[in-house]
Amino acid sequence: MSFDSSSSDMRDVVIESDDSTPSTAVPLGDLPRVDPIRARVEERLARAFERSGAREKIVRRLAGTGAIVELRAPDLIRRASGLKVPGAIAHFSWPRYQTKLGFGIESKVVHAVVDRLLGFTRGPGEADRQTTPVEWGVVAFLIAEALESLDQVSNAFGSLDLMFDRVGPDPFPIDGLGSIATLVWPIEIGSTRGNARLWIPESVLAVWLASEPTAAAPIDEARRNSLATLVGGWRAVVGEIPLPRGLSRLRVGGVLPLTHGSPPGRTVASPMFDVELYLLAGDARFSLPCRVVAGSAGSRVELTGGLQKSINPREAIVMPPSNSPTQAVAPTEIPVTLTVEIGKIGLPLSRVADLKQGDVLELGRHAREPVELTSGGKLVARGELVQIDTELGVRILSVFL
C-alpha cells in the first residue's frame, strides 16, 4: 500500500505493506520489527497532544470524577479498521482537502465516560448497549474541546478548519475517500477497557508526515527542573586549520594561521572575535554562535544568535584518480582539518532552553591557557593563540601523535 500523491510535499512519503517485508535469517534471531512510518506517526501525534495539553485536559476532567484514567499512545493500522464496532461516531468534513474524517469511541468506553461525568449508575448487562443521544452530546463536547486545544498549536495544516457534521451510531462511510489509515488509542477508565479510533485518508496523513513542525514546543517549569541535571559538554571553537599535506606539518614551535574566526585587525584579548559553541550527537551538530567578550582573553563569550542544528559532515579522504600511478602514502600525509578549541563548558539542558541573545557564558579558562587542536573530537595538539600580522594563528606547544 502506498500514499497516492503527485504533489512535491508527498513524494517522499511511502508506506509499504506489512506483508511485503521479506523474511530473512539474522544473527540475533527473530527480532521485533519497528515500522518507521508508524513510529513517526505515533511520535508526532504524541508530541502534538503533549504541546496542546488536550490529553491532560481529557484525563484531568475524567479523573476529577474519581476514576483512574489511562490514555495511552496511539497505534497506526494501515487500513480502515473497526468500522463496524458499535459506539459514538463523529463525522467531519474537511473542505480544504475535499475529504472527510471519522472519529469513533467504543460503546463501553462512552458509557464509562458519561457515567462518570453525569453520575449515572449503569445496571448489569447495560455496558454493551448502544449509545444514546445524551451520550452523543457529551462526546461531541469532549471532541470539540480537544480540537480547540490542538488548533492552538502550530502544525502542518495551519488552522484545523474541520466542519463537525454529526455524532451518532452510524458507521463512518469511506467510499470515495481512497486509502484509509486508522489510528487507535487504547483507553482505560476504571475497570473499563476499550479503544478510540480516528479514520483518516492516507493522502492527508502524507501531507502531515512530509511536513516539519514550525515552532519549538514550550518547556514548562516541571520539565525544565527535570532537565537541570542533564548536562552536555559544549566546545568553544574559534576556527579551523587545514592541513592539505597532513599531520606531518605539525611541529612544536610551528605557527599555523586559522582559516576563519577573528576578522583582520582584531587581537586575541581585545576587542571581540567570533566563537562557536557546538555539541556533537551522532550525525547532528548543535551550535550556538558567540563572540568573546572584550578584555576577557577568551574566558567569557556572549551569545549572538539562537540554537541551530545541522548535519555533521564526515571528513572525506582524497583519493587519487584511477589512471594515476599508485604510490605508498604515510598516514600522516593524508589531508585533515584541525578544529581550534579555546575551552569547554557543561551546560544543563534547562540552561540551554533559557539562553537568549546577549547572555554571557563563562568558559573557565585563563589568559595563557593553551588551546586544543582536535580532529573528529580527538586531541591532536595543544598550542597558544598568536597574532600573525592582522590574522589569528596558533603556535604549536605539544603534539600527541
Steps between C-alpha positions, in 0.01 A plus 500: 500500500636848426391856530356615168656841453620714215585815698858571603422491871382141477766344275726372774225343710448137401332231704580140419269219598589311817496178296759629249794478741710198403571246770873455535713324755696736722785420740302619806192296418143610436497857639191722525462719192452874535300673229672838440184663359293381794766622742499846338121525517486395864784735596348799321155435648637460851692828461194684368281383788772581752550854366129573484410359841198322344587165655551653844168687480306184416674288763466772766129545429431129536740451791310773686209257525714257697578270209849369429553603137768376260521637144794331331695585184323425169576219260483523119312238298544528123142434409150604605468300822209469743240668279225266623581524871197661671546828682471875460634605158589862421493598131709792369530675163826668395421727203860614458606144413163398356485200731344369820624368835336272751558458873340217696490401867386151593165474680638370830749786516227756425283352775788517749574863410139615526437304820798670663422851376122495563493277805302214347506147639459250219335172578638151426500408132462861380867563419466366145182687408503753216584859582222756553447861378603629845828313468553631148474854636759431773738346244452797264591740782819310591609476135442872441705582810790282380490653149510850646816412693665342196413802284707723729821310413694571179466210257528409133133574435487847653153538646311173541199635313298180527122511467331296775219324312342276761547245777300179514506123463538500120825342370747732328459466119830469314371468143673744264769602754780280367729305732418546868732461800377446856653643815401308812525637856466240782297647790445380856241663726488315829442135413371580148739447211437595139622704204447825320566508124578772248440414133708727277578493123862406436544800269433735794727297727775530236481881504540493876793258497683690225488823698705613794371679810530879457570588860685345792288370782500718812667349807300519820656542844468134597683386187763771540572374852531144375754614238713687753716195578556403134821666386652513152870571441520796259827598329595858415659527154676804351590356161660220300846418370507307171799271454498402128830318543387317810615493860867484399488881496431509876820595681552638850572871462332523160242774440187427297236755388127445551269497199223687687417628844651841564449770234816686389636758743351350817727372773456201726421685822312802366270580336254220416537212256256232387457168681269202454379279781416157361382160617521184287235228527550232236462664159335808652688816595339750739659844510471836674665801330696717742775758523770541763429779745754782464787481749408150623783324309253235392368415847150637429281490188183688412221327311428665162228268366266211572554126516559343158511141378681367196636173361854432616696432180734208502858583402571373150823330399640623170557208262729521196339465153475142375748565214767642733795283597464368854760573763548430866357777723571537870193553726641837610483622137122463471334846491311593818342808649562582865248684716634760744320485834556769764296333773215279610187560701243266651152639436195340664220453248280728708762777459511448122120535488525840672788644295437816301707745297721714721547239775860460621649156571815424699745261331719480809835552324781740593683731261802276432323165504583291189243439232431150368524386138266208436387281212177301528489591869845349564779714646785538249704793638501794740610854423466868583312767310722754326452786258664460159505852358124567500390135513440257784726195523618223731855422614536125561613414855459121501394227257326174599566255213 
